[in-house]
Amino acid sequence: MFSFFKKKPATPDPAVETPAAEAAPATPAAAEVQAAPAAPEAPAAAEVAPASGGWLNRLRRSFGGDDAAAGNSAAPETAPAGELPLAEQALIQALQHDAMDSSSAALEPTPIDEAALTEAALAAVPEDALDHAKGVDEAEAPPAASNADADLTSAASSPSEAGDSEDEATDAAATAARAGWFNRLKTGLRRTGSSITTVFTGTKIDEELYEDLEAALLMADAGVQATEYLLEDLKRRVKAAKATDPAQVRTLLTDAIAELLQPLEKQLVIGEHTPTVIMVAGVNGAGKTTSIGKLTKHLSDHQQSVLLAAADTFRAAAREQLAIWADRNTVEIVSNAGGDPAALSFDAVAAGRARGKNVVLVDTAGRLPTQLHLMDELKKIRRTITKAYVTAPHEVLLVIDGNTGQNALAQVKAFDEALELTGLIVTKLDGTAKGGVLCAIAREKPVPVYFVGVGEKLEDLETFNAREFAQALLG
């Protein structure tokens, strides 16, 4: 908000008084001057008629001459005004007017035609003197502000530009963080990348290259269907691009994998429901509880209030492990040692609604998809959550271990049939994981991948990006 200050009108200095001497004859400029207090009215110009030398005496008095300094108050000699030459009358009036201006701070100056005076002064000065003066002025002129100074001044005086600079700094930091994440992902998938990139070390594109590439993709857990699809798509791209260098084939394969994985790239949506209930399932040891802790951190960083439900009541220390993550992220947790997981899930959803939480995360016990009675227990938890909140669960996430290879595809199919999965979290891509299984999932059971993890740290869980994953997969 800007503040505007209004200038007050200037007032005359009370210490300066207008002299009480005779006023000058009325002129256009003198007509605008305020009359001095208690000053005797000056005789009109028509009544002023000096005797011999009378106009000179008046001239002396106007400038405070000897008579005025000695206190001579004798009345001036008068003579008809017509006896004075007109030039002398004008000179007297002008000089008296200048004297009055210098003696009274309250008087306003007579308007001056500056342009006319300047033109007359320049006409009277020799040209060589003007050239010399111009050179001196240019030498003494201050240097012009540099472009850097102008930019600094503009940046300092413009809040909007300062805000843009902060936004650019934030974007640069986010870009740097994402680049660090990509390097960790690339490091985690270096085994797969090195085995595939060795195929493109040859000098020509032939059937042998495609056969070696097929073997490398199968070894990377891409699966038969995905491998066949990628090879056909790659041959079409090579023909369209008229590629002749194996290095070009590698780039085209990256594009083919990125396009295949694109349907899996999806963002987790929070806020359509309050609270958003997320149910998390998976086999034993896949990293469910750790992923929940990281996901809680991710949501808290985006100003979302989270409530955790420790519905894994079978595994030893599962409740304590989740409580540690709750303490780290400063969130609330609902737990009951040895209680019924379905009943605890109901209570957690009800508490989340009553407390106005944004997200309720329900942790469940790990189980193999071949254990049908445990899969039935998961179905019961899902039904109970729906009773507590008719539209819940809004997200059903499956956590899969990236090291399990083609078994991960079997888990996705089994859990999707039982729970109707809405998303995946792929963990442990920093070990011996080959990563190609995502190609198989994209081809046979395209369930969106929300997050991928490459370590145990909080920042090691990031959103899935198809292009990044394809580039990391090929080293």
N, C-alpha and C positions, 0 to 999 in steps of 0.2 A: 504494500500500500504506500502510495506516495503522499507526501505532505506539501501543500502549497502555502507559501508565506506571502502576505500582501504588504507591499511597502507603504509606510506612512508618508504623507506629503511633508516636504521640508518646510521648516518654520524659520522666520528671520531671527538672526542673533540679537537678543535683547540688549547686548552691550554696545551695539552700534546704533547711534541715533542720527536721524536725518538733520543736517544743519538747518538753522532757522534763517539763513540768509535769503536774499531775494531769489525767487525761482526763476528759471530761464523762461524766456518768452515761449508761448505755447507753440509746440511743434507736433507733428504726428506721433513721434515717439514719446514726447513728454506728456501727451494726453493720456497715455496708459499708466503713468506713474501715480501712485497714491500720494495724496497731499500730506506733507509733514505736519505733525500736530503742533498747534499754537504758533504756526508760522504766519507772519503778516502777508496779506495778499500782495503779490508783486504787481506793479503797474503794467498795464497792457502795453504791447509793442508800439501801438499808435501814440501812446502818451510819453514814451521815452524819447528825449531830445537832448543829447549832450551838447555842451558848449564846446569851445575849442579844446580838443583832447579828451572830451567826455567819454567817447567810446573806448579810448585806451584805459581810462580809469576803471570802467566796468570790466574790461578784460583782465586788469590786475586783480580786482576783487574776485572774479570768477576763479582765479588760480591761487587765491590766498596771498596776494601781493603784500607790499610793505604797509599799505594803509590798513589792510585787514589784520595783519600781524600786530600792528600797534594799537589795535582796538579802535580805529577810526570808524566812527559810525555816522559821519556826515552824509547827508542826503546827496545823491549824485546829481550833477548838473543835468538839466533836461534840455532837449532841443527837439524840434520836430523830427520824426523818424525819416522823413523824406530827404533830409539833408545828408544822411549816411549813404554811402554806396551800397548797393545790394550785396555785393561780395563780402563787404565788411560785416553786414548784418548776419549773413549765413555763417561766417567764420565764428562770430561771437556765440551764436546759438549752438553750433557744434562743439566748441570748446567748453562752454558751460555745461553742456549735456555730459561730456566725458568726465568733467570734474565731479559732477554729481554722482556718476556711476562709481568712481573710485572712492568716494567718501561715504557711500551708503550701501551696506550689504543687502538691504531689502529691495533695492531697485533691480528691475529686470533689464537685461541688455537689449539694445536696439537690434532688431534683425539685420543681419549683414549678408549681402550677396557674396558668398564665399567663392562661387565660380568666377564672378566678375573680378574680384580682387586677385584671385590666383592667376587669371589670364593676364591682368595688368602687370603683376609682379614678374611673371615669366617673360613678358615682352620687354621689361626693363633690364633683365639680366643677360649678359653676353652668353653666346652659345657654348664657348669653351668652359665657362664657369659651370654651366648646367651639366656638361659632360663630366667634369671633375666631381661634382656633387653626387652624380649618379653612381660613379665608380666607388666613392666612399661608402654610400648606402649599401651597395651590393657586397662590399667587403665586410661591413659590420653586421650584415643580416645574419641571424642565427641559422644554423644548418637545419635542413628539412628532416623531419622524423623519418627514420628508416622503416622499411617494410616490416622488419621484425618488431620494432617498437609499436607500429600501428596494429600488428596482430595481437601483441600482448595487451595493448590498451583495449582493443575490441573484446578480447576474451575476458578481461577482468570486468568490463562494464556490461556484459551480456549474461544474465543468469541462464537464459535458455541454452547458450553455447556451453556454459559450464555444466549444465545438466546433460547435454549431449556427450560431453567428454567423459562424465561419470558412466554413462550408459556404454560408451565404447570401451571403457576400461573393464566394466563388468563382462561384456561380451568377449573381450580378449581373454579374461581369466577363465571363463567357461570353455572357450575354445582350447585353451592350454590344458585344462583338466580333462577334456574329452580326448585330446591327443595322448595324454598319459595313459588314459584308460585303454585306448586302442593299442598302445604298445604292450600293455600287460596282456590283453587278449591275444595279440599276435604271438607273444612269447608262450602263452599257454597252448596255442595250437601249432607250435613250430614243428612238431613231429609230422603232423598231417601236411603242413605246408612244404616241408623239405622233401617228403616222398612224392608229392605231386609235381613240384617245380623241376625235379630232375628229369621229368619227361620232356621238358622243353629245351634241353641242352643240345639237341641235334641241330642239323643244318637244313633239313627239309621237312615238308609236311607230307606224310604218306600214311599208309595203313598201319605200319608198325608203330607210328606215333599214337594213333587212336587206340591200338591194342594195349600199349603201355599205359595210356591214360585210363582206360577202362579198368585195368587191374588196380591202379592207384586209387581210383574212386571207390572200388569195392573194399579195398583195405581200409579206407577212411570211414567205413560204416555208412556209406551213402545208400546202400541197398541196390537191389537189381533194378527195380522200376525207375528209381531216380537216376541211376547210372545210364540206363538206356535212353531215358529222356534227354539227359544232358548231352550225350554224344550226338544224338540226332540234331538237337538244337545247335550244337557247336559246329557241326558240318555245314548246316544251313548258313550260319553266320560267317564262316570262313569263305564260303562260296560268294556270298553277297558282298563281303568286304574285299574279295580278291586278294586275300592274304597269302604271302609267300614265305614269311619268316615265322619260325616256331614261337618267337617272343610275342608276335601278334596273336597267336592262338591262345596264349596264356591270358592276355587281356580280354579276348572274346569269351573265354571260359569264365572269367570273373564276372563279366556282364551277364552270362547265362545263369550262373548260380545266384547272383543278386536278384535277377528277375524271378527265379524259382522260389526264393525265400521271401519275396516281397509280401505275399498274402499273410505271412506270419507276423509281420511288423504291425503292431497295434499298441496304442497307449491305454494304460489303465485309467478309467474314468471314475472320478470321485466327485460326489456332490449332487448327483441326480436323485439320490435317496439319502435321508437322514435318520439313522446312520446307514452308511454303506456297509453291509455285512459281507465279509470275505471268509470263506471256508477254505482251509489249506489241508491237502491230503498228500500222501506219498508213501513209498515203501520205507522199510527200516533203513536208517543210515543215509538217506538221500540228502538230508540237510534241511528238513522242514523248520525246526525250531530256530536254527541260525538264520535261515532266510526270512522268517517272520521278524526276528530282531532287526535285521537290515532293512526290511520293508517298513518297519515302524519308524526307523530313523529317516528313511526317505520321505515318508508321509509327514513326520514332524517338521522336517526342514521346509515343507510346503505349507506350514501353518494348519495342519489337520490334527484335531484331537483324536487320540486313539485309545481304545479299550481292548485289552488282551483277555482271551478266554483260554485257560489251560485245560482243554478237554482231553489231553493225553494223560489219562489217569492210570495207565497200565505200566508204562516204562518208568523204571526207577530214576529219580532225580529229574524227570521231565518238567515237573512243576517248578522245581527250584531253578532249573536252567532258564525257563521262561521268565521267572521272577527277576533274575539277574539282568536280562535284557530290558525288562520293564524299568528297573532302577536306572540303567544306563540312559534310557531315552526319556525318563521322568514321565511315565504314563501309568495309568491304573491297570490292575489285573484282577480277574475273578478266578479263583481256584478253590478246589476242594479235594483234599487227598483221599483217594479211594472212592470218590463219589461216582455217580453215573454220568458218563460223558454227555449223553443227550440232555439230561436235566441241567447240567452245568451250562451247556450251550444255550438252553432256553433262558436261564437266569442272566447270562451275560448279555444276550440281545435285549432282554427287557431292561436291564440296567443301562445299557447304552442308549436306549430310547428315552429313559427317564432322565438321564444326565445330559442329554443333548450332545452326545459324541458324534463326530463326523464319520468315524470308522470303527467297526468291531471286527477284530481278527480272531478267528477260532482255530486253535491248534488241535489237530487230531492225532491219534496214535498211528504209528507206522504199521503197515501190513502188506503182505504180498497179495497180488490180485488172484492168486490161486487159492487163497484161504477164503472160501465163500462165506463162512459165518462172520468173519471180520468185515468183509465187504458189505454184508447185510447190516452190520453195526453202523457203518458209515451212512448207509441209506437212511437208517433210523435218525441219526443226528441231523441229516438234511431235512427230513420231514418235521422234526421238532423245531428247528429254526424257522421253518415256514409257519408253524403254529404261533410262534412268538411274534413274527412280523410277516405278514401275508406275502409280501413281495420278495422276501429274503429266501435263501442267500442270493445276493446280487452278483457275486463272483465266486466261482469254484476253481481254485488253482491247484495244479498238480506240480509237485517238485520232483524233478528227475535228475539223476546223477549222470553227468556227461560222460562218465567212464563206462557206463553199462552197455554202450554200443546199440546193437539192434534190439536188445531187450527193452530199451527205453520206448521203442515204438510199440511193443507189446503192452507195456504199462499204460501208455496213452490210450490205446484201444480199450483195455479192460476198465480203467477208471472212468473213461468217458461214457461207456455203456452203463455204469452204475450211478454216476453222479452228474452227468451232462457237464463236462468241463467247459470252462470259458477261457482259460488261459494256462500257460506253462511258465515255470521258472526253472531254467537249466543251470545247474551248479557244477562246481569242481572242474571247470574247464582249464584250470591251471596245472593239472596233473598229466596223466597219460591219455586224456580225452582226445578223441580224434575229430569230433565236431561234425562229421559228415552225416550223423544220424538226423540232423535237422533237415537235410535234403530229403531223407526218406519220410520224415513226418510231413513235410510240405507236400510231398507227392501223394502220400497214402492217407494221412489223417491230419489235415491242415488246421490244427488248433493254434490260436495266436500265442506267440512267445512274448510275454511282458518284460521279463528280466533275464539276464545271464550273469553268472557269478564266476570270478576267477581267483577267489581267495577267501580268507577268513575275516579280513578287515571290513569295517563298515562301508568304506568307499569302494569295495570290490564287487558290489552289486550295482549293475547299471541297466538302463533300458536297452532293448534289443534294436539294432539297426542292421537291416539286411545287407546294405552295401559294405558297411564296416566288417561284418562277419565274413562276407565272401572274400574281401581283400585279405583278412587275417588268415582265412582258411588256405589261401594260396601263397602265404608267406610274403 
